[in-house]
């Protein structure tokens, strides 16, 4: 057995490192030197043809400080040269695609917005200057940490650099602490949009306005823009959904169902708890404010506008729904316990719960947030974006940019998001998600109706101030006037 084990390990390694493609890669050269072919499997690519697989050029060649010429040669010997000032920035949105025993080249959309496809490529030759940095440290968090570590380390191995990837549960607080203490900060950090005000105040981040990001949607960019500067590269988002027990709610709610429909179904289910969610949290309260008539979370004057009539209507609805024993406010752990034990008919949770409930084998479905009334506004799902930021004092600024671009590409985001129940920030990646996923259509519809968690400091102030005040109101200790007056005073409105 002792002699057989090394042979088994070698066999497994060979299996893992063998490309899944049946066709040999085109010849690759960088500055006149042959580049070793990739050893990992192809990825789905945003070619417009379902199921096509390949690699981005950013994966094929070393990370570039800058590149200025790319030569393509076809099987017939015809040569095409591409020269751009920003070629090094664009490689992660250019692809080679396996096609019927040969390989095609897919140009990035550029300013034209369309991709040009060159067929039958036999070789690619890149001329440029490699990135001089050789080490990078990345902090990751939230769901999918093992998968992120694997992907970043795989990228680093291919790039010929050393990557330290650290799981940090509270990235914002740790980064600020390290900065204040004069310690060594990482190069790239994962963050959520409402981290931005505190991290900007601490001088922790550098703007990314000049960084070319493939097909990033407008909602994702807005989530990471503060004072006119892009400070994070959107990676994925979770959206809010209504989860229901299919044992208690036998028929899926109609897409245009209402709050009254939800209450009627909950009561008919006979469940111990009709519906549960954390109504004290701004994250779960503000969808009702928008649904009851406010146009946006933050007003045109940069304030929360807590005296808007929609706040009073939302508070009144929540209070009355508790009185009618339709809704029971619960914090996350209690809510999950009730739902998983079959004691709650409905809960409001994020799309991040889909993989967990699937893993547990729960009988559940998902529905979009309901309309307030028939033909009226819909409760607005909040979109919780996570992204990548580059620290202001990084010692590997170019390498950090290339990693962020790699993680922004469609193939990477679709491969990560699908098993995690998330939506990619790169909208080209949406077409790469499995068409047969029974939850995906509802998740996408919720995204369409959703509003990104704003990176504005006033949202953070509201979030911190509203928690206790809404709890007091729903507990009967204050009335709506007192609650909103106190909020307005705290927020300076």
ABEGO torsion letter per residue (X at the ends): XAAAAAAAAAAAAAAAABBABABBBBBBBBGGBBBBBBABBBBBBBAGBBGBBEBBAAAABBBBABBABBBBBBAAGBBBBBBBAAAAAAAAABBBBBBGGBBBBBBBAEAAGBBBBBBGBABBBBBBBBBABABBBBBBBEBGAAAAAAAAAAAAAAAGBBBBBBBBABAAAAAAAAAAAGBBBBABBBBBAAAAAAAAAAGABBBAAABBBBGBBAAAAAAABBGGBBABBBABBBBBBBBBBAAABABBBBAABBAAAAAAAAAAAGBABABBBBAABAAAAAAAAAAAGBABABBAAGBAGAABAAAAAAAAAAAAAAAAGABBBBBAAAAAAAAAAGABABBBBBAAAAAAAAAAGBBBBBBBBBBABBGBBBBBBBBBBBBBBBBAABABAAAAAAAAAAAABAAAAAAAAAAAGBBBABAAAAAABBAABAAAAAAAAAAAABBBBBABAAAAAAAAAAAAAAAAAAAGABBAAAAAAAAAAAAGX
